[in-house]
Amino acid sequence: MTVTPSADVVVLDIEGTTSEAGFILGDLYDYARPRLEEALGRESLRAARADAIAETGLPAGASDSEIADALRALMATDVKSTPLKTIQGVIWAEGFAAGEITSQFFDDVPPRVRAWADQGLRIAVYSSGSVASQQPWFRHAPQGDLSTLVEAWFDTVNAGGKKDASSYATIAEALGVAPARALFLTDHPEEVAAARAAGWQTVALDRAGEPWAGAAFDGPVAHTFDEIEIAR
């Protein structure tokens, strides 16, 4: 079944939408876990370290090892923690640059995103993963660099939480687009609801084997990007 929204901007979620959640929760998380303690000692991550202490309820004098253990506990339950995502993003960016990790996209995603860009649609990304991790994720796609197609990157720091309608208002304003002309593609029903509450269009991705497969979604649903035909 094909869905046919009309939009000027397409905003993409990553986990479960463009890419397998299992790949992120597996390969990328495994790469980050043993590197957390070293990263926490960096001056450049001092603010994220303080935020991690506050979020996990640790005492102000907690050691890097104690903080790393608390962050690994968050990772074990896939808590969308902003300081954790910030630290992971730095670790992953370095891993991508070193060629030690790579990204993963569903086969239907790269050709469709390229076609939308060729069509004149503006492309943006909004993920709970930090912008620092989003950009190399798209840059190092096995199907070729996709980052050049993306004009704007949003995360929970520069936009807000993905289940909050106000975050989508912030993104629309940053992009200079009317909410009704913005389309969000995501696999999470609460994100669909938040975007729609902000006046956005949505298409929910119901991909077999992904965490939210078979969920009850508001609005149009597609199983792959090939089922989405966007008009302008």
Secondary structure per residue as TSV (DSSP state, phi and psi in degrees):
chain	resnum	aa	ss	phi	psi
A	1	M	-	360.0	130.6
A	2	T	-	-98.9	136.4
A	3	V	B	-107.4	144.9
A	4	T	-	-130.5	68.0
A	5	P	-	-71.2	161.6
A	6	S	B	-120.6	123.2
A	7	A	-	-153.5	165.6
A	8	D	S	-106.3	-27.9
A	9	V	E	-129.1	134.4
A	10	V	E	-112.4	123.1
A	11	V	E	-110.9	126.6
A	12	L	E	-106.3	130.1
A	13	D	-	-79.0	163.3
A	14	I	-	-106.6	-68.5
A	15	E	B	-63.3	116.4
A	16	G	T	85.6	-8.0
A	17	T	T	-112.7	-62.3
A	18	T	T	-92.4	-21.5
A	19	S	B	-143.8	155.5
A	20	E	-	-68.5	127.8
A	21	A	H	-60.1	-37.3
A	22	G	H	-63.2	-31.6
A	23	F	H	-68.0	-42.8
A	24	I	I	-68.7	-47.1
A	25	L	I	-72.2	-16.9
A	26	G	I	-97.8	-83.8
A	27	D	I	-58.7	-48.0
A	28	L	I	-71.5	-41.4
A	29	Y	H	-63.9	-40.5
A	30	D	H	-62.1	-35.2
A	31	Y	H	-69.0	-38.7
A	32	A	H	-76.5	-36.7
A	33	R	G	-50.3	-53.3
A	34	P	G	-74.8	-6.5
A	35	R	G	-104.1	-0.7
A	36	L	H	-64.1	-45.7
A	37	E	H	-61.4	-44.1
A	38	E	H	-62.8	-42.5
A	39	A	H	-63.9	-36.5
A	40	L	H	-64.4	-20.5
A	41	G	T	-84.0	-1.3
A	42	R	-	-83.8	140.5
A	43	E	G	-62.0	-36.2
A	44	S	G	-66.0	-18.4
A	45	L	G	-109.9	19.8
A	46	R	H	-60.6	-42.7
A	47	A	H	-65.8	-42.6
A	48	A	H	-63.9	-36.3
A	49	R	H	-62.0	-46.1
A	50	A	H	-62.7	-41.1
A	51	D	H	-64.9	-36.9
A	52	A	H	-65.7	-40.1
A	53	I	H	-60.6	-46.9
A	54	A	H	-63.9	-42.2
A	55	E	H	-70.5	-34.1
A	56	T	H	-91.3	-5.1
A	57	G	T	75.9	19.1
A	58	L	-	-78.0	157.4
A	59	P	-	-68.0	155.6
A	60	A	T	-57.4	-29.4
A	61	G	T	-91.9	16.6
A	62	A	-	-58.6	144.2
A	63	S	-	-79.6	163.4
A	64	D	H	-58.8	-36.7
A	65	S	H	-64.6	-42.2
A	66	E	H	-66.4	-41.2
A	67	I	H	-66.0	-42.5
A	68	A	H	-60.4	-41.5
A	69	D	H	-62.1	-40.9
A	70	A	H	-65.8	-38.4
A	71	L	H	-69.0	-36.3
A	72	R	H	-64.3	-33.6
A	73	A	H	-65.4	-38.2
A	74	L	H	-65.0	-40.8
A	75	M	H	-62.8	-34.6
A	76	A	H	-63.0	-27.3
A	77	T	T	-112.0	12.0
A	78	D	T	52.9	45.4
A	79	V	-	-71.7	131.9
A	80	K	-	-84.3	75.3
A	81	S	-	-91.4	126.1
A	82	T	H	-62.5	-48.6
A	83	P	H	-63.2	-36.4
A	84	L	H	-61.9	-45.9
A	85	K	H	-63.3	-36.0
A	86	T	H	-62.9	-46.9
A	87	I	H	-67.6	-44.1
A	88	Q	H	-58.1	-41.5
A	89	G	H	-59.5	-41.0
A	90	V	H	-65.8	-44.2
A	91	I	H	-62.1	-45.8
A	92	W	H	-67.1	-39.9
A	93	A	H	-58.1	-41.0
A	94	E	H	-68.0	-37.8
A	95	G	H	-65.5	-40.7
A	96	F	H	-62.9	-46.3
A	97	A	H	-62.1	-33.4
A	98	A	T	-83.9	-5.6
A	99	G	T	74.7	17.9
A	100	E	S	-88.5	-19.6
A	101	I	-	-136.8	160.1
A	102	T	-	-135.9	168.4
A	103	S	-	-98.4	-179.0
A	104	Q	-	-147.3	134.7
A	105	F	-	-131.2	143.7
A	106	F	-	-57.8	145.2
A	107	D	T	-59.4	-29.2
A	108	D	T	-77.2	-14.2
A	109	V	H	-76.8	-56.8
A	110	P	H	-56.3	-47.5
A	111	P	H	-64.5	-33.4
A	112	R	H	-71.4	-42.7
A	113	V	H	-64.5	-40.4
A	114	R	H	-62.5	-40.5
A	115	A	H	-65.2	-40.6
A	116	W	H	-64.0	-41.1
A	117	A	H	-64.1	-42.3
A	118	D	H	-62.8	-28.9
A	119	Q	T	-74.4	-11.1
A	120	G	T	97.3	5.8
A	121	L	-	-76.1	141.6
A	122	R	E	-83.4	140.0
A	123	I	E	-117.8	132.3
A	124	A	E	-136.0	166.5
A	125	V	E	-126.3	138.3
A	126	Y	E	-136.5	112.6
A	127	S	-	-140.1	155.2
A	128	S	S	-70.3	-22.5
A	129	G	S	-68.3	145.4
A	130	S	-	-64.9	156.0
A	131	V	H	-55.4	-36.3
A	132	A	H	-60.9	-26.1
A	133	S	H	-95.6	-29.1
A	134	Q	H	-61.9	-46.5
A	135	Q	H	-63.0	-49.0
A	136	P	H	-68.5	-26.7
A	137	W	H	-59.2	-45.0
A	138	F	H	-77.5	-34.0
A	139	R	H	-66.8	-35.7
A	140	H	T	-103.1	29.2
A	141	A	-	-60.8	137.5
A	142	P	T	-58.5	-25.5
A	143	Q	T	-87.3	8.7
A	144	G	S	109.5	160.8
A	145	D	-	-59.4	118.2
A	146	L	-	-103.2	-8.4
A	147	S	G	-65.9	-27.1
A	148	T	G	-69.3	-15.3
A	149	L	G	-85.0	-14.3
A	150	V	-	-99.7	126.0
A	151	E	-	-95.7	-18.3
A	152	A	E	-151.7	147.8
A	153	W	E	-127.8	132.1
A	154	F	E	-131.7	142.5
A	155	D	-	-138.8	-169.1
A	156	T	T	-75.8	-9.6
A	157	V	T	-84.3	-51.5
A	158	N	T	-90.9	-8.0
A	159	A	T	-124.1	-35.9
A	160	G	-	114.0	180.0
A	161	G	-	-65.9	145.6
A	162	K	T	-76.4	-11.2
A	163	K	T	-98.8	8.0
A	164	D	-	-107.0	125.0
A	165	A	H	-59.0	-33.0
A	166	S	H	-61.9	-27.8
A	167	S	H	-64.6	-37.3
A	168	Y	H	-73.4	-32.2
A	169	A	H	-64.2	-40.5
A	170	T	H	-61.7	-44.2
A	171	I	H	-66.2	-44.4
A	172	A	H	-59.2	-42.3
A	173	E	H	-64.5	-43.0
A	174	A	H	-62.8	-34.5
A	175	L	H	-85.8	-11.9
A	176	G	T	67.2	37.9
A	177	V	-	-124.1	144.4
A	178	A	-	-67.0	137.1
A	179	P	G	-51.7	-37.0
A	180	A	G	-67.3	-15.4
A	181	R	G	-103.8	9.2
A	182	A	E	-105.7	137.4
A	183	L	E	-121.4	125.6
A	184	F	E	-109.3	129.4
A	185	L	E	-108.8	119.4
A	186	T	E	-151.8	161.2
A	187	D	S	-103.1	0.8
A	188	H	-	-103.9	121.7
A	189	P	H	-60.6	-34.7
A	190	E	H	-72.5	-29.6
A	191	E	H	-72.1	-38.7
A	192	V	H	-57.0	-48.4
A	193	A	H	-62.4	-41.1
A	194	A	H	-66.2	-43.9
A	195	A	H	-63.8	-42.0
A	196	R	H	-67.2	-34.4
A	197	A	H	-64.6	-26.3
A	198	A	T	-87.6	4.0
A	199	G	T	90.6	8.6
A	200	W	-	-81.0	160.8
A	201	Q	E	-87.3	153.2
A	202	T	E	-140.7	153.2
A	203	V	E	-131.2	122.1
A	204	A	E	-84.2	134.2
A	205	L	E	-94.5	115.0
A	206	D	-	-107.8	82.1
A	207	R	-	-94.0	131.9
A	208	A	T	-57.3	133.9
A	209	G	T	86.3	-6.4
A	210	E	S	-89.8	161.4
A	211	P	T	-55.7	-34.2
A	212	W	T	-105.0	17.2
A	213	A	T	-58.4	132.7
A	214	G	T	82.0	4.4
A	215	A	-	-69.4	162.8
A	216	A	-	-86.0	113.1
A	217	F	-	-109.5	142.9
A	218	D	S	-77.0	142.9
A	219	G	S	77.6	-167.9
A	220	P	-	-64.4	149.6
A	221	V	E	-131.6	139.6
A	222	A	E	-131.6	156.9
A	223	H	S	-98.5	-23.7
A	224	T	S	-145.6	167.6
A	225	F	G	-66.6	-23.7
A	226	D	G	-64.7	-18.5
A	227	E	G	-89.6	4.4
A	228	I	B	-111.9	114.9
A	229	E	-	-112.2	108.9
A	230	I	-	-98.2	125.3
A	231	A	B	-98.9	161.3
A	232	R	-	-117.3	360.0
